[in-house]
Amino acid sequence: MRISGIIALVVGIAAVLGGYFLTGNNDVAGMLGGILMGVGGATTIGGLIAIVAPRPRMQ
């Protein structure tokens, strides 16, 4: 769980940074940048939750 959370965190940060640099361009690149920032933000939050959340108990 921790390794997948770290991978998701790194991919999410890379997507947010990539989307940030695309938002200042023309129409299509701006729209793709906005989508990329949204997906990257969601992935970053998911990665943080996967790292911090306690593991579920097994029965």
Secondary structure, DSSP 8 states (H G I E B T S, - for coil): -HHHHHHHHHHHHHHHHHHHHHTTS-HHHHHHHHHHHHHHHHHHHHHHHHHHS------
